[in-house]
Amino acid sequence: MKIKDSEILIIPGLHNASPFHWQSRWAEKMSTARRVEQDDWDKPDREAWVSRLVEAVSAAKKPAILVAHSVGVLTVAHAAPQLDKSKIAGAFLVGASDWEREALEERFPGHGFAPVPRIPLGFPALMLASSNDETCTLEKAEAWARDWGARFGDAGEAGHFTEESGHGPWPEGLMAFAKFTQSL
């Protein structure tokens, strides 16, 4: 599938994606990309975030490719049972954050992202994870990918795939995304 023949739905994580983050940079370069906006980027709420994603997929005029990062990945996993699968071409999932950690329940009481669903997404997906991501172990990300029916890619020591870990423009990620879209 060609990017121009799809609607790219950007699903950022906590605090949104800064203008220097790879998701924002990609959105600027892809004419069919748009961000799935949230009312409160600083206080993730599963119900609200899932609802916005379901609305965005429903409104898509072309096959949607979901591009999620961090807790945005968990938003996709929680939304999957409610999404119109006929409108989704695939999902590119990067740097899932583990919201099953007790510290996040203390910091964001009632966020609702735990437990993480362990059922197939129902559409093609690629999950990229890092061996030194402080927000989720590689083993947990790989287990989620397996449960979701997603292909898994170990990106090595890539941190949390943010501008702080050197993933502003992230050309390697863009190449992986292009290869993924061609497989759809």
N, C-alpha and C positions, 0 to 999 in steps of 0.2 A: 504494500500500500504506500502511496506517496503522501507525504505530509500535507500537500495542498488539497488532497482529496479527503482529508479528515478534519475534525475539530479537536484541537489539542486543549484539554482541560488541565490547567496547572493547579495542583492542590498542595499549597505550602503547609508547613508545620507551625509550631509555636512561634509567635511574634511575626508571622508572615515572612516573606522572602525579601530581603533588602534589595535595593537597586543593583547591588554588586553580586548578589547570589545568582548561581547558574540558572535557576528557574526564571528569575526576572529577565536575565539576559536572553534566554531562549524565547521567552514570550515576546520580547521586542523584535526578535529576528523572524519569528514565524507568524505569517499574516493570519493564520487561522487559529492562533492561540488566544486563550483568555483565562484569566485567573478565576477560580471559584472563590468568591469573596465570603468572608465571615464577619459577623457583627463584632466579635471580640477575639482578636488574634492572641491576646495575652492571657485568656482564660478559656482554654479549649473545653468544649462541652459536646460530648458524643452526639446527643440528639440533635442539637442545632447544626453541628458540622455535617452530619450525615444528611440531614434535611436539605441543606444547601447543595450538596453534591447530587442528591437525587433530582432536585430541581434543575440543576445545570445539565445533567444527562438527558432529562426529559425535554429540555429546550434545544438540544443539539439538532442541527439541520443536516449534518453529515455524520458518518461514523465517528464516534469519540475515541480518542486515545487519552487515557488518564496518565498524568505525569505527577506522581506524588513523592513527597519527601517527609521524613520524620513522622510526626503524629498524623500527617496527611496520609501516610501509608495505612495506618490503622483506621483512618476514616474510610478509606476504600474497602478494607476488610469488613468493617461493620456495615457499610452501605450495600455491599454486594448482594445480599438477599433481596433488597428492595429495588435494585437497579434494573432497568429495561435492558436485558442482555442483547436484544436485537440492535440496540443503538451503540454498543461498545465494541470497538475493534480490538482493544487490548489495554494493558496497564503497564507502565514503566515505573517501578517502585524502587526508591532509593533511600538508603539509610533509615530504615524503620527504627523508631524509638520505642523502647520497652516501657509502656505505661502500666505494666503490671508491677513495677517496682513500688515498694511501700513509700518511699520518699516522695513520689509524685502524687500519691493519694493525700499525703500530708500537705503538700504544697498547693494542690488543686483539688480540694475535697469534692467528692461527687462528680468528678470529670466523666466517668462512665466508660472509659476506654478499656477497662479491665473487667472481666477477662477478655483476652483477644480471641476472636472467633477462630476455630480450627476446622473450617469447612472450605471446600473448593470455591473459588471465586466465580467460576462459571464462564470465564473468558480468558484468552491468552494473557500471560503476564510474565515479566522478567523482574526479579528482585535482585538488586545489587546491595552488597553489604561490605563492611570494612572490618578487618581484623583488630583494629584499635579504636573502634567507635565507642566512646564512653557512655553512649545512651542505650546500647544494645549489644549483647555478645553476638559474635559470628554464628555460634552454634544455635542460638535462639532464632536468629533471622533465618538461618537455613531450615530449621524445623518449621517455622511459619510458612516459608516458601513451599516446602514439601506438602504441608497440609492444605495450602491454598491451590495447589496444582500449578504453581509458578516455576519457571526455570530459575535457577539460582546462579549468581555470579559473585565470586570472591574478588573484590577490588583491591585486596592487599591492605596495606596501611594507609587508608584514605581518611581517617578521622570520621567526622560526622557529615562529610560532603558539604561543608559550608565554606564561605569565603575565608574564614579563619584557618581552615585546613587546606587552603590553596585551591578551592573549587569555585572560583568566581566564574571565569569563562568556561572552564572544564571541557576542553575540546575532546578529550577521550570519552567523556560521557555522551557528548553529542554524537560521536561516531557510534557508540554502543546503541544509542537511541535510533539512529538512522538504520543500523543493521536490524534492530528489533522491528521497526516499522516495515522494513522490506519483507520481513518474515510473515507479516499479517495478511 
